[in-house]
Amino acid sequence: MNPNYLELFLRYNRNPILKASMWPYPVHTVFNPGATLLKNGNTLLLCRMEDRKGLSQLGIARSENGLDLWSIDPSPFMTAEPEIHPAECWGIEDPRITYIKELNQYLICYVSYGKTGPSVSLAMTENFEQQRKLGMVLKPNDKDAAIFPRKIGDKWVMLHRPIDQNNANIWISYSEDLMHWRDRKLVLGRRKGGWWDAEKIGLGTPPIETKEGWLIIYHGVKKTASGYIYRIGLALLDLDYPDICIKRTNDWIFAPETDYERFGDVKDVVFPCGLTLLADNDTIHLYYGAADTSIGVATGSLRNILDWLRNQ
């Protein structure tokens, strides 16, 4: 903690909360988890697990309080199925979970990694006991996708991160059926020069609806002489026209500081894919991959975040 800055997210003092050594079957690393609150109030994390082949699949960890006493399912929840979905031939990665009340389903956006690069695929589940894959919906090279929790107008809305002419920025697309996405538009671009998010940016967690706009937590990357640094920033999108960014932080608000964030398979990485908003509608648990090796959680206040954004 730096006393010269307001800390909007505070690390849990028992981080990292999940490590590969806790898994009931062989995995090399666990990181970049999607997150959701189940109907019983428990927290479910859908974790990316990389094996010693270098390929990833997705497994479930559960906790009553979202902080400790994690129970890990005895087998993976989602695995690559290249014989059915060729885009998954090199694994599946980085899930984001959105509960869609209208459908009574949890919608999972995940990365299918194949021979032509990463692409965005969708799956649905009612209870995380089984799932139904919808397949690839955005072609390579595209990733870091999440769907808004409700339709805006009469269309579903997705944020995602295509690589367009060597630019990695956040775009928005719209769909009537969740399968065909159109009307793509740039929402948030990387800033050039010495900025903390000058190299590339990408969506972190699914959007949170607030009275002041859709709150976006995103990652930004800076290239330095010793490599890349992944940090976290905030933005607000207009409630009715989410292709309009109405507020964006100049400062990053969370960055690699601890040993488990600075050293691992990929150094200097904090990479959020999931969060939960607790029953008080204020407390946020932000779940993130640390150095592509383990999983940490940080706690924040939605009220404090919006107050801070308002004064930026």
C-alpha positions as CSV (number, residue, x, y, z in Angstrom):
1,M,0.0,0.0,0.0
2,N,1.3,3.4,-0.9
3,P,0.2,6.1,1.6
4,N,0.4,8.8,-1.1
5,Y,-2.5,7.3,-3.0
6,L,-6.1,6.4,-2.3
7,E,-6.3,2.6,-2.5
8,L,-9.6,1.6,-4.1
9,F,-8.9,-2.1,-3.9
10,L,-7.2,-3.8,-0.9
11,R,-5.6,-7.2,-1.2
12,Y,-6.8,-10.0,1.0
13,N,-4.2,-10.6,3.6
14,R,-4.1,-14.4,2.8
15,N,-3.5,-14.0,-0.9
16,P,-3.0,-15.9,-3.1
17,I,-6.2,-17.6,-2.4
18,L,-5.8,-20.4,-5.0
19,K,-2.7,-22.2,-6.2
20,A,-2.0,-25.2,-8.4
21,S,-0.9,-27.2,-5.3
22,M,-4.5,-27.0,-4.0
23,W,-6.0,-28.8,-7.0
24,P,-7.1,-32.5,-6.7
25,Y,-5.7,-33.3,-10.1
26,P,-2.4,-32.3,-11.9
27,V,-2.2,-28.7,-13.1
28,H,0.8,-26.5,-13.5
29,T,-0.8,-23.1,-12.8
30,V,-4.3,-21.6,-12.0
31,F,-5.2,-18.0,-12.9
32,N,-7.5,-15.6,-14.6
33,P,-10.8,-16.7,-13.1
34,G,-14.3,-15.8,-14.1
35,A,-16.6,-15.2,-11.0
36,T,-20.2,-15.2,-10.0
37,L,-22.5,-15.4,-7.0
38,L,-24.7,-18.5,-7.0
39,K,-28.3,-18.4,-6.0
40,N,-27.4,-19.7,-2.5
41,G,-25.0,-16.8,-2.0
42,N,-21.8,-18.8,-2.4
43,T,-19.0,-17.6,-4.7
44,L,-18.0,-19.7,-7.7
45,L,-14.8,-19.2,-9.6
46,L,-14.2,-20.6,-13.0
47,C,-10.5,-20.8,-13.1
48,R,-8.1,-21.2,-16.0
49,M,-5.8,-24.2,-15.4
50,E,-2.7,-24.7,-17.5
51,D,-1.1,-28.2,-17.7
52,R,2.4,-29.2,-18.5
53,K,1.6,-29.4,-22.1
54,G,1.0,-25.7,-22.0
55,L,-2.7,-26.0,-22.8
56,S,-5.6,-24.7,-20.6
57,Q,-9.0,-25.9,-19.5
58,L,-11.5,-24.5,-16.9
59,G,-12.2,-25.8,-13.4
60,I,-14.4,-24.7,-10.6
61,A,-13.6,-23.5,-7.1
62,R,-16.3,-22.6,-4.5
63,S,-16.4,-20.7,-1.3
64,E,-19.2,-19.6,1.1
65,N,-17.6,-16.2,1.7
66,G,-15.5,-15.8,-1.5
67,L,-12.3,-15.5,0.5
68,D,-11.2,-18.8,2.0
69,L,-12.1,-22.4,2.7
70,W,-12.3,-23.1,-1.1
71,S,-13.7,-26.4,-2.3
72,I,-12.4,-27.5,-5.7
73,D,-14.5,-29.7,-8.0
74,P,-12.9,-33.1,-8.5
75,S,-12.7,-32.8,-12.3
76,P,-12.6,-29.9,-14.9
77,F,-15.9,-28.2,-15.8
78,M,-15.0,-27.3,-19.4
79,T,-12.3,-28.9,-21.5
80,A,-11.2,-28.2,-25.1
81,E,-13.1,-30.3,-27.7
82,P,-11.2,-29.8,-30.9
83,E,-13.0,-32.6,-32.6
84,I,-16.3,-30.6,-32.3
85,H,-14.8,-27.1,-32.0
86,P,-11.6,-26.9,-34.0
87,A,-10.9,-23.4,-32.7
88,E,-10.2,-25.0,-29.3
89,C,-7.3,-27.2,-30.5
90,W,-4.8,-25.4,-28.3
91,G,-7.0,-25.0,-25.3
92,I,-9.7,-22.7,-23.7
93,E,-8.8,-19.7,-21.6
94,D,-9.8,-16.6,-19.6
95,P,-13.6,-17.0,-18.9
96,R,-15.9,-14.2,-18.0
97,I,-19.3,-15.0,-16.5
98,T,-22.5,-13.0,-16.7
99,Y,-25.8,-14.1,-15.2
100,I,-28.6,-13.3,-17.7
101,K,-31.9,-13.1,-15.7
102,E,-34.0,-13.0,-18.8
103,L,-32.6,-16.4,-19.8
104,N,-32.1,-17.8,-16.3
105,Q,-28.7,-18.8,-17.5
106,Y,-25.1,-18.0,-16.7
107,L,-23.4,-17.0,-20.0
108,I,-19.6,-17.8,-20.2
109,C,-17.5,-15.9,-22.7
110,Y,-14.1,-17.6,-23.1
111,V,-11.1,-17.7,-25.4
112,S,-10.8,-20.6,-27.8
113,Y,-7.1,-20.8,-28.8
114,G,-6.5,-22.4,-32.2
115,K,-4.1,-22.5,-35.1
116,T,-5.2,-19.1,-36.4
117,G,-5.1,-17.4,-33.0
118,P,-7.5,-16.6,-30.2
119,S,-11.2,-16.3,-30.8
120,V,-14.3,-15.6,-28.7
121,S,-16.6,-18.5,-27.9
122,L,-19.7,-18.8,-25.7
123,A,-21.2,-21.4,-23.4
124,M,-24.3,-21.5,-21.2
125,T,-25.1,-23.2,-18.0
126,E,-28.1,-23.1,-15.6
127,N,-26.4,-24.5,-12.5
128,F,-22.7,-25.2,-13.3
129,E,-23.4,-28.9,-13.3
130,Q,-23.3,-29.2,-17.0
131,Q,-22.8,-26.7,-19.8
132,R,-23.7,-26.2,-23.5
133,K,-21.2,-24.7,-25.8
134,L,-22.5,-22.3,-28.5
135,G,-19.2,-22.3,-30.3
136,M,-17.1,-19.5,-31.7
137,V,-18.9,-16.2,-32.2
138,L,-16.0,-13.8,-33.0
139,K,-13.2,-14.9,-35.3
140,P,-9.5,-14.6,-34.6
141,N,-7.8,-12.5,-33.4
142,D,-10.2,-11.5,-30.7
143,K,-10.4,-12.1,-26.9
144,D,-11.2,-10.4,-23.5
145,A,-14.9,-10.6,-24.1
146,A,-17.9,-10.2,-21.8
147,I,-21.6,-9.8,-22.3
148,F,-23.8,-7.1,-20.6
149,P,-26.3,-8.6,-18.1
150,R,-29.3,-7.4,-20.0
151,K,-30.4,-6.3,-23.5
152,I,-29.9,-2.6,-24.4
153,G,-32.7,-1.6,-26.7
154,D,-33.6,-4.9,-28.3
155,K,-30.1,-6.3,-28.6
156,W,-27.5,-8.2,-26.6
157,V,-24.2,-6.2,-26.2
158,M,-20.6,-7.5,-25.9
159,L,-17.3,-5.8,-25.2
160,H,-14.3,-7.5,-26.7
161,R,-10.7,-6.9,-27.8
162,P,-9.8,-7.6,-31.4
163,I,-6.3,-7.0,-32.7
164,D,-6.8,-4.5,-35.5
165,Q,-3.7,-3.4,-37.5
166,N,-1.5,-4.1,-34.5
167,N,-3.8,-2.1,-32.2
168,A,-5.3,-3.8,-29.2
169,N,-8.3,-1.8,-28.0
170,I,-11.8,-2.4,-26.5
171,W,-14.6,-2.6,-29.0
172,I,-18.4,-3.1,-28.7
173,S,-20.7,-5.3,-30.8
174,Y,-24.4,-6.0,-30.9
175,S,-26.5,-9.2,-31.5
176,E,-30.1,-10.3,-31.7
177,D,-29.4,-14.0,-31.1
178,L,-26.0,-14.2,-29.3
179,M,-24.4,-15.9,-32.3
180,H,-24.1,-13.2,-34.9
181,W,-22.4,-10.0,-33.8
182,R,-22.5,-6.8,-35.9
183,D,-22.1,-3.0,-35.7
184,R,-18.7,-3.1,-34.2
185,K,-17.4,0.2,-32.8
186,L,-14.3,1.3,-30.9
187,V,-15.1,2.2,-27.3
188,L,-11.8,2.6,-25.6
189,G,-8.4,3.0,-27.2
190,R,-4.9,2.6,-25.9
191,R,-3.0,5.8,-25.1
192,K,0.3,6.2,-26.8
193,G,3.6,7.4,-25.5
194,G,4.5,6.9,-21.8
195,W,1.0,6.1,-20.5
196,W,0.5,3.1,-18.3
197,D,-1.9,1.7,-20.9
198,A,0.0,2.7,-24.0
199,E,0.9,-0.8,-25.4
200,K,-2.6,-2.4,-25.3
201,I,-5.7,-2.6,-23.3
202,G,-8.5,-5.2,-22.8
203,L,-11.6,-5.7,-20.8
204,G,-11.2,-7.1,-17.4
205,T,-14.5,-8.0,-15.7
206,P,-18.1,-8.0,-17.0
207,P,-19.7,-4.5,-16.8
208,I,-21.5,-3.4,-13.6
209,E,-24.7,-1.4,-14.0
210,T,-24.7,1.7,-11.8
211,K,-26.9,4.8,-11.8
212,E,-23.9,6.8,-13.3
213,G,-23.2,4.3,-16.1
214,W,-21.7,0.9,-16.8
215,L,-18.6,0.5,-14.7
216,I,-15.7,-1.1,-16.6
217,I,-12.6,-2.5,-15.0
218,Y,-10.0,-3.0,-17.7
219,H,-6.3,-3.9,-17.9
220,G,-3.7,-1.8,-19.5
221,V,-0.2,-2.8,-20.6
222,K,3.0,-0.7,-20.7
223,K,6.2,-1.9,-22.4
224,T,9.3,-1.1,-20.4
225,A,13.0,-1.9,-20.8
226,S,12.5,-5.0,-18.6
227,G,9.3,-6.2,-20.2
228,Y,5.5,-5.6,-19.9
229,I,3.6,-4.4,-16.9
230,Y,-0.1,-5.2,-16.6
231,R,-2.1,-2.8,-14.5
232,I,-5.8,-2.0,-13.9
233,G,-7.9,1.1,-14.7
234,L,-11.6,2.2,-14.7
235,A,-14.1,3.7,-17.1
236,L,-17.8,4.5,-17.2
237,L,-19.9,3.9,-20.3
238,D,-23.3,5.5,-21.0
239,L,-26.2,3.4,-19.7
240,D,-28.3,3.8,-22.9
241,Y,-25.5,4.2,-25.4
242,P,-22.6,2.0,-24.1
243,D,-20.5,2.7,-27.1
244,I,-19.9,6.2,-25.5
245,C,-17.3,6.4,-22.8
246,I,-18.2,9.2,-20.4
247,K,-15.4,8.8,-17.9
248,R,-11.9,7.2,-17.9
249,T,-9.3,7.3,-15.3
250,N,-5.9,8.8,-16.1
251,D,-4.3,6.8,-13.3
252,W,-4.1,3.1,-12.9
253,I,-5.8,2.0,-9.7
254,F,-4.2,-1.5,-9.0
255,A,-0.8,-2.9,-10.1
256,P,1.6,-5.7,-9.4
257,E,3.3,-5.1,-6.0
258,T,3.6,-8.4,-4.1
259,D,6.0,-11.2,-4.9
260,Y,3.2,-13.5,-6.1
261,E,2.1,-10.7,-8.6
262,R,5.6,-9.7,-9.7
263,F,7.2,-13.2,-10.1
264,G,5.7,-16.2,-11.9
265,D,5.3,-17.7,-15.3
266,V,4.7,-14.1,-16.6
267,K,6.1,-11.5,-14.3
268,D,4.4,-8.2,-13.3
269,V,0.8,-9.2,-14.1
270,V,-2.5,-8.5,-12.4
271,F,-5.3,-9.7,-14.7
272,P,-8.9,-9.5,-13.5
273,C,-11.6,-11.6,-15.2
274,G,-14.2,-11.8,-12.6
275,L,-15.9,-9.9,-9.7
276,T,-18.8,-10.3,-7.4
277,L,-21.0,-7.5,-6.0
278,L,-22.2,-8.7,-2.5
279,A,-25.7,-8.5,-1.1
280,D,-25.0,-5.0,0.4
281,N,-24.7,-3.7,-3.3
282,D,-21.5,-2.0,-2.3
283,T,-18.8,-4.6,-1.5
284,I,-16.8,-5.8,-4.5
285,H,-14.6,-8.9,-4.6
286,L,-12.2,-8.5,-7.5
287,Y,-10.6,-11.8,-8.6
288,Y,-7.4,-11.7,-10.7
289,G,-4.7,-13.8,-12.1
290,A,-1.3,-13.1,-10.5
291,A,1.8,-13.5,-12.7
292,D,-0.1,-16.1,-14.7
293,T,0.5,-18.5,-11.8
294,S,-2.0,-18.1,-9.0
295,I,-5.2,-16.3,-8.0
296,G,-5.7,-13.3,-5.7
297,V,-8.7,-11.3,-4.5
298,A,-9.0,-7.6,-3.6
299,T,-11.9,-5.9,-1.9
300,G,-13.4,-2.5,-2.8
301,S,-16.4,-0.4,-2.3
302,L,-18.6,0.5,-5.3
303,R,-19.7,3.6,-3.6
304,N,-16.1,4.8,-3.0
305,I,-15.2,3.9,-6.6
306,L,-18.0,6.0,-8.0
307,D,-17.3,8.9,-5.7
308,W,-13.6,8.8,-6.8
309,L,-14.6,8.7,-10.5
310,R,-16.9,11.6,-10.0
311,N,-14.1,13.8,-8.8
312,Q,-11.6,12.8,-11.5
